[in-house]
């Protein structure tokens, strides 16, 4: 089962470990010489970006993933044994399979 809070935490950690250091590095590269003030300024820009972006962006991405995972629809072709016809049916995902491993008879096939 998808846990949105865990997913959000993992996405936020990924942003903080990859994007924030990259922003700090870019800010340092924009400066013509290395200095304490420049290093501090780059750190401040990265920290401000982290405060403004990491949490909300992680939440938006986690909620989008959660929405699509919970609303997934799997369709497939059911081949009826003994007949020349195939039929298409939506297989509804449920937390606990009602049919214990059997393909659900959504089309009323006998």
C-alpha positions in Angstrom: 0.0 0.0 0.0 1.3 3.4 -0.9 2.0 5.7 2.1 1.9 9.3 0.9 3.8 10.7 3.8 6.7 8.2 3.3 6.8 9.0 -0.4 6.7 12.7 0.3 9.6 12.4 2.7 11.6 10.4 0.2 11.0 13.0 -2.5 11.9 15.8 -0.2 15.1 14.1 0.8 16.0 13.5 -2.9 15.4 17.2 -3.6 17.5 18.2 -0.6 20.3 15.8 -1.5 20.5 16.6 -5.3 18.9 19.9 -6.2 19.9 22.1 -3.2 23.7 21.2 -3.5 23.4 21.8 -7.2 21.9 25.3 -6.7 24.7 26.1 -4.2 27.3 25.0 -6.7 25.8 27.0 -9.5 25.7 30.1 -7.3 29.4 29.6 -6.5 30.2 29.2 -10.2 28.5 32.5 -11.0 31.1 34.4 -8.8 34.4 35.5 -10.5 36.5 34.8 -7.4 36.1 32.6 -4.3 35.4 34.4 -1.1 33.8 33.9 2.3 31.0 36.3 1.5 30.4 34.6 -1.9 30.3 31.2 -0.2 27.9 32.4 2.4 25.7 34.0 -0.2 25.6 30.8 -2.2 24.7 28.8 0.9 21.9 31.4 1.7 20.4 31.1 -1.8 20.4 27.3 -1.6 18.9 27.3 1.9 16.2 29.8 0.8 15.4 27.6 -2.2 15.2 24.6 0.1 12.8 26.4 2.5 10.5 27.6 -0.3 10.5 24.7 -2.7 11.4 21.3 -1.1 8.4 20.7 1.1 5.7 22.0 -1.3 7.2 20.3 -4.4 7.5 17.0 -2.6 3.9 17.2 -1.5 2.6 18.0 -5.0 4.6 15.1 -6.5 3.6 12.6 -3.8 -0.1 13.5 -4.1 0.0 13.3 -7.9 1.6 9.8 -7.7 -0.9 8.8 -5.0 -3.8 9.9 -7.2 -2.6 8.0 -10.2 -1.8 4.9 -8.3 -5.1 4.8 -6.6 -7.0 5.5 -9.8 -5.2 3.0 -12.0 -7.3 0.8 -14.3 -5.9 -2.3 -15.8 -7.6 -3.6 -18.9 -6.9 -6.9 -20.6 -8.2 -9.5 -23.0 -10.1 -12.4 -21.6 -10.1 -15.4 -23.8 -13.1 -17.6 -23.3 -12.3 -21.3 -23.5 -14.3 -23.2 -26.1 -15.5 -20.1 -27.9 -14.0 -18.1 -30.8 -14.5 -14.7 -29.2 -12.3 -12.6 -27.0 -13.7 -9.9 -24.8 -12.1 -6.8 -23.1 -12.9 -6.0 -19.5 -11.6 -3.6 -16.9 -9.9 -5.4 -14.0 -10.6 -3.3 -10.9 -7.8 -3.1 -8.4 -8.7 -3.8 -4.8 -6.5 -3.9 -1.7 -7.5 -7.6 -1.1 -8.3 -9.8 -4.1 -11.9 -10.9 -3.9 -11.4 -13.8 -6.3 -8.2 -15.3 -4.7 -6.1 -15.2 -7.8 -8.8 -15.9 -10.4 -9.6 -13.4 -13.1 -12.7 -11.6 -12.1 -15.8 -12.4 -14.2 -16.7 -8.8 -14.9 -18.4 -9.7 -18.2 -20.6 -12.4 -16.8 -18.9 -15.1 -18.8 -20.2 -18.5 -18.0 
